């Protein structure tokens, strides 16, 4: 097996060939490969989240000993240390191919000189602070609020929309007046049904403080859902080996876990283990991903990601267009790239695998869903719809009688005029299968008819004629 195959867990003989021309393993595709620095660490320590946190990479000086950099790169990323925190647990670092400067795990976690470049990016691109009625609360939508419970993370993502807060220090262990005010705000607003507990990462909170937030929210009658936004399952799954933490989450009763995986190599056996633990304790799992240049901005990678998520029973929920936050401009793709990827997911994969692609609009505009256009045209009595294959179909309006206008036309106009019911692409696997079924059925019926001349059986041509009347293109 080649080294890159061993690292990613993607070797052809273990999987089935997909329609992107590559192989999808049934096992989690990510396989941590320890750096020589940690190769002799006992498994007991490696599986201990405390050891992982204590040995996290937190400085450019440490990075210099683990990854190759040019002197110019070291100088550039050293200048950024005072701007944004750095923290990478050894477990997550072990997913990086250290020989690839463009490795997608590295791009998400390791400081880059490109973070110093900024054109029109903003510190608070979503105006979260302006929609904050009390410190820590963002109330943008009618029935839900976001609570920032900490600024601490197990790993500081280089694309984080709250990078402005990463250097905030202290004041998070003890329960503060601001914590009480956030809960009071939720209690005082009965229209709030859904609370997103966020940060930072709320699963970094001390157990007593996490329990304080979750149990108080659980006891508010009008709160139906408590969502915990966390990257702990991605960057430090060992923390969820802790039965005390799992007990706290389960005891809150209303908890949904909102994970954040961006690349299929992040789905490891360790992740599969903690997903199973969370599911066994009754917590549904949904995933947020961010579309990022060089990380997951191609169809093959995104298909592998959503399939890997489903295999560990995480529902792909949202695919965010990367926010215009300072220090993350180099990750941003065009919206058309996101639309291209969505076109290659819808219809080609299970509906459970399809996230909603959203732009979180600047100035507090909120999440705006985007998708390819499947409504092609319309008239007074019908609409013309497109499916994932490119098939165009006339769909009759419920309150109008069908009319045929025998005007000589081609293309979509034929459907509007009613002279055709559908236009299909010349290459359609679905209709090829349908023709094959009908041919097999026709052959069987003709064979039976030859044995009994008295039985009237439809011939193959009659059966094939049952296909819808269509035009090809």
VOPA-691331 format. One record per residue (C-alpha): x, y negated, z; residue in one letter. Coordinates in steps of 0.02 Angstrom, whole numbers, padded with zeros to 5 digits, always signed. Layout:
N
XYZa;...
This chain:
473
+00000+00000+00000x;+00067-00172-00042x;+00097-00292+00102x;-00042-00411+00050x;-00163-00264+00040x;-00112-00208+00214x;-00135-00383+00282x;-00307-00410+00209x;-00369-00232+00219x;-00423-00240+00037x;-00354-00086-00050x;-00451-00016-00196x;-00464+00166-00148x;-00563+00127+00010x;-00704+00025-00066x;-00828+00012-00207x;-00800-00096-00359x;-00909-00251-00359x;-00967-00358-00503x;-00826-00481-00477x;-00703-00346-00529x;-00630-00321-00355x;-00661-00202-00211x;-00762-00231-00054x;-00710-00125+00094x;-00849-00058+00201x;-00736-00090+00351x;-00706-00269+00410x;-00587-00344+00281x;-00474-00435+00405x;-00328-00344+00488x;-00218-00444+00608x;-00033-00418+00576x;+00071-00478+00722x;+00215-00595+00697x;+00382-00519+00758x;+00373-00640+00905x;+00225-00542+00975x;+00256-00370+00905x;+00307-00296+01073x;+00166-00375+01173x;+00070-00234+01261x;-00106-00205+01195x;-00176-00243+01368x;-00103-00419+01357x;-00148-00441+01174x;-00330-00402+01214x;-00333-00524+01361x;-00404-00693+01311x;-00307-00776+01452x;-00143-00714+01378x;-00199-00772+01207x;-00240-00946+01273x;-00079-00961+01373x;+00025-00912+01222x;-00068-01017+01093x;+00036-01121+00973x;+00014-01301+01028x;+00160-01397+00952x;+00251-01427+00790x;+00408-01365+00877x;+00326-01194+00898x;+00262-01195+00719x;+00438-01227+00657x;+00493-01059+00727x;+00348-00964+00650x;+00323-01035+00475x;+00438-01103+00340x;+00432-01293+00321x;+00537-01418+00227x;+00616-01557+00333x;+00495-01681+00252x;+00345-01574+00300x;+00404-01559+00480x;+00425-01747+00492x;+00251-01777+00419x;+00159-01653+00529x;+00258-01710+00681x;+00188-01885+00655x;+00012-01812+00663x;+00034-01730+00834x;-00024-01887+00921x;-00180-01898+00811x;-00256-01724+00818x;-00233-01578+00936x;-00155-01416+00881x;-00198-01246+00955x;-00190-01076+00871x;-00208-00915+00973x;-00082-00780+00924x;-00227-00669+00869x;-00289-00795+00740x;-00113-00840+00686x;-00087-00655+00650x;-00216-00666+00510x;-00102-00786+00415x;+00009-00726+00274x;+00164-00821+00331x;+00242-00808+00157x;+00098-00900+00074x;+00094-01089+00104x;-00083-01091+00032x;-00150-00949+00139x;-00334-00989+00177x;-00315-00950+00363x;-00162-01061+00374x;-00250-01204+00286x;-00388-01204+00417x;-00275-01198+00570x;-00100-01267+00535x;-00068-01454+00528x;-00040-01516+00350x;+00044-01676+00288x;-00112-01703+00182x;-00207-01748+00341x;-00120-01917+00336x;-00201-01958+00169x;-00369-02046+00178x;-00469-02144+00051x;-00652-02166+00098x;-00663-02039+00241x;-00738-02094+00408x;-00706-02058+00592x;-00890-02022+00625x;-00958-01982+00452x;-01126-01920+00517x;-01159-02068+00634x;-01178-01948+00779x;-01128-02082+00904x;-01260-02201+00836x;-01396-02069+00858x;-01345-02039+01039x;-01479-02098+01163x;-01372-02038+01309x;-01187-01991+01306x;-01163-01817+01235x;-01335-01802+01151x;-01368-01824+00966x;-01555-01835+00929x;-01580-01843+00741x;-01723-01725+00701x;-01895-01728+00785x;-01888-01562+00878x;-01705-01529+00912x;-01551-01607+00989x;-01365-01571+00994x;-01271-01572+01160x;-01083-01599+01163x;-01033-01506+01321x;-00843-01511+01299x;-00708-01570+01181x;-00601-01415+01210x;-00583-01279+01076x;-00487-01116+01068x;-00422-01177+00900x;-00432-01350+00824x;-00497-01335+00646x;-00410-01453+00527x;-00576-01498+00444x;-00676-01532+00604x;-00808-01667+00589x;-00772-01718+00770x;-00584-01737+00750x;-00606-01909+00829x;-00636-01824+00997x;-00498-01694+00998x;-00379-01802+01100x;-00506-01833+01240x;-00436-01758+01399x;-00503-01713+01570x;-00671-01724+01656x;-00746-01565+01587x;-00731-01437+01727x;-00842-01520+01857x;-01026-01556+01824x;-01039-01742+01788x;-01175-01873+01789x;-01174-01867+01598x;-01210-01680+01603x;-01361-01714+01713x;-01419-01855+01600x;-01414-01742+01447x;-01525-01614+01533x;-01641-01750+01597x;-01661-01813+01419x;-01714-01641+01358x;-01836-01622+01504x;-01912-01793+01469x;-01945-01758+01285x;-02069-01615+01265x;-02056-01622+01075x;-01882-01544+01090x;-01896-01358+01052x;-01719-01317+00997x;-01557-01366+01084x;-01388-01341+00999x;-01255-01323+01134x;-01095-01379+01050x;-00930-01464+01078x;-00787-01433+01059x;-00831-01253+01095x;-00952-01219+01238x;-00881-01045+01264x;-00721-01127+01329x;-00818-01198+01478x;-00787-01126+01651x;-00918-00990+01686x;-01006-01093+01820x;-01025-01244+01707x;-01084-01141+01558x;-01211-01056+01671x;-01267-01227+01734x;-01308-01287+01558x;-01388-01127+01496x;-01495-01090+01648x;-01559-01269+01659x;-01605-01264+01475x;-01685-01093+01494x;-01797-01159+01633x;-01867-01304+01528x;-02035-01235+01467x;-02041-01327+01301x;-01867-01268+01247x;-01891-01113+01138x;-01716-01091+01069x;-01541-01120+01138x;-01412-01113+00999x;-01229-01097+01046x;-01113-01163+00912x;-00947-01074+00932x;-00790-01018+00841x;-00736-00906+00985x;-00794-00748+00892x;-00682-00804+00748x;-00526-00872+00831x;-00524-00784+01001x;-00646-00637+01002x;-00556-00565+01153x;-00647-00694+01261x;-00808-00601+01224x;-00735-00439+01292x;-00771-00523+01460x;-00928-00446+01536x;-00953-00598+01648x;-00969-00712+01496x;-01086-00590+01409x;-01192-00580+01567x;-01210-00770+01573x;-01262-00778+01390x;-01387-00637+01409x;-01462-00710+01567x;-01507-00871+01475x;-01635-00768+01376x;-01664-00895+01237x;-01487-00892+01166x;-01446-00878+00981x;-01262-00873+00932x;-01209-00986+00789x;-01043-00919+00726x;-00923-01004+00607x;-00831-00892+00483x;-00758-00967+00324x;-00659-00826+00246x;-00683-00636+00235x;-00514-00602+00317x;-00583-00679+00476x;-00701-00530+00493x;-00593-00406+00588x;-00625-00248+00692x;-00613-00362+00846x;-00753-00470+00774x;-00859-00317+00736x;-00839-00263+00917x;-00899-00427+00993x;-01042-00443+00868x;-01104-00273+00923x;-01092-00326+01106x;-01191-00486+01075x;-01324-00396+00974x;-01343-00259+01104x;-01381-00396+01230x;-01518-00468+01121x;-01433-00619+01043x;-01464-00651+00857x;-01312-00704+00755x;-01315-00838+00620x;-01164-00909+00529x;-01109-01081+00473x;-00975-01094+00340x;-00892-01248+00267x;-00852-01252+00082x;-00667-01295+00070x;-00544-01311-00072x;-00418-01170-00068x;-00510-01077+00069x;-00674-01014-00003x;-00715-01121-00156x;-00728-00974-00276x;-00871-00853-00305x;-00773-00693-00272x;-00717-00752-00099x;-00890-00814-00051x;-00970-00649-00104x;-00845-00552+00000x;-00877-00667+00148x;-01066-00652+00150x;-01059-00464+00124x;-00933-00445+00265x;-01046-00550+00378x;-01196-00440+00342x;-01097-00284+00381x;-01071-00346+00558x;-01253-00406+00562x;-01220-00592+00554x;-01344-00685+00444x;-01263-00813+00328x;-01366-00967+00376x;-01288-01128+00312x;-01149-01170+00190x;-01095-01349+00226x;-01018-01463+00099x;-00860-01524+00185x;-00893-01685+00279x;-00799-01844+00230x;-00705-01850+00396x;-00535-01931+00413x;-00396-01803+00392x;-00501-01678+00292x;-00513-01759+00121x;-00398-01629+00043x;-00526-01493+00083x;-00670-01575-00009x;-00734-01500-00170x;-00861-01571-00291x;-01044-01536-00254x;-01050-01453-00425x;-00927-01322-00361x;-01049-01281-00221x;-01193-01269-00345x;-01089-01154-00455x;-01059-01037-00308x;-01243-01038-00258x;-01290-00994-00438x;-01179-00840-00422x;-01255-00786-00257x;-01444-00806-00280x;-01518-00653-00364x;-01351-00564-00375x;-01346-00521-00188x;-01475-00477-00057x;-01580-00624-00003x;-01512-00596+00173x;-01339-00641+00107x;-01387-00811+00036x;-01346-00962+00145x;-01429-01130+00119x;-01306-01251+00040x;-01320-01420+00127x;-01242-01591+00124x;-01241-01673+00295x;-01277-01847+00231x;-01177-01997+00291x;-01259-02133+00397x;-01357-02002+00495x;-01456-01941+00345x;-01451-01762+00410x;-01440-01598+00317x;-01503-01606+00139x;-01521-01436+00053x;-01456-01417-00124x;-01486-01274-00244x;-01484-01239-00431x;-01642-01294-00521x;-01758-01149-00563x;-01900-01261-00626x;-01859-01293-00809x;-02013-01379-00878x;-02200-01399-00855x;-02364-01442-00939x;-02540-01472-00875x;-02579-01287-00865x;-02412-01200-00832x;-02235-01215-00771x;-02079-01139-00849x;-01967-01052-00723x;-01791-00983-00737x;-01728-00829-00645x;-01549-00787-00595x;-01519-00696-00761x;-01566-00848-00863x;-01735-00774-00909x;-01866-00909-00941x;-02045-00867-00892x;-02211-00953-00921x;-02307-00958-00755x;-02491-00998-00775x;-02569-01127-00659x;-02698-01050-00543x;-02834-01178-00577x;-02815-01188-00766x;-02867-01068-00902x;-02730-01012-01019x;-02725-01103-01185x;-02626-01063-01340x;-02572-01208-01450x;-02512-01129-01613x;-02388-01267-01651x;-02229-01203-01732x;-02096-01219-01599x;-01946-01129-01528x;-01862-01112-01359x;-01947-01177-01203x;-02081-01260-01309x;-02143-01086-01361x;-02181-01051-01178x;-02267-01218-01154x;-02372-01187-01310x;-02417-01013-01249x;-02352-00920-01402x;-02225-00826-01295x;-02232-00770-01114x;-02045-00758-01081x;-01874-00786-01157x;-01740-00666-01100x;-01552-00667-01125x;-01488-00538-01247x;-01386-00459-01109x;-01501-00416-00963x;-01453-00266-00856x;-01626-00266-00779x;-01718-00252-00946x;-01589-00127-01008x;-01632-00018-00858x;-01817-00040-00893x;-01794+00013-01074x;-01695+00165-01017x;-01831+00215-00894x;-01962+00201-01031x;-01856+00297-01156x;-01831+00437-01030x;-02016+00440-00990x;-02061+00439-01176x;-01941+00582-01211x;-02018+00683-01069x;-02195+00651-01130x;-02153+00693-01311x;-02070+00854-01252x;-02227+00899-01154x;-02337+00856-01304x;-02239+00973-01417x;-02282+01114-01297x;-02468+01074-01299x;-02532+00998-01461x;-02707+00979-01385x;-02653+00852-01253x;-02652+00674-01312x;-02490+00594-01251x;-02427+00419-01290x;-02271+00423-01396x;-02108+00332-01359x;-02150+00184-01468x;-02313+00155-01376x;-02224+00158-01208x;-02087+00040-01263x;-02222-00077-01326x;-02275-00099-01144x;-02125-00212-01117x;-02179-00394-01106x;-02185-00492-01266x;-02028-00596-01259x;-01909-00693-01366x;-01723-00661-01352x;-01586-00790-01344x;
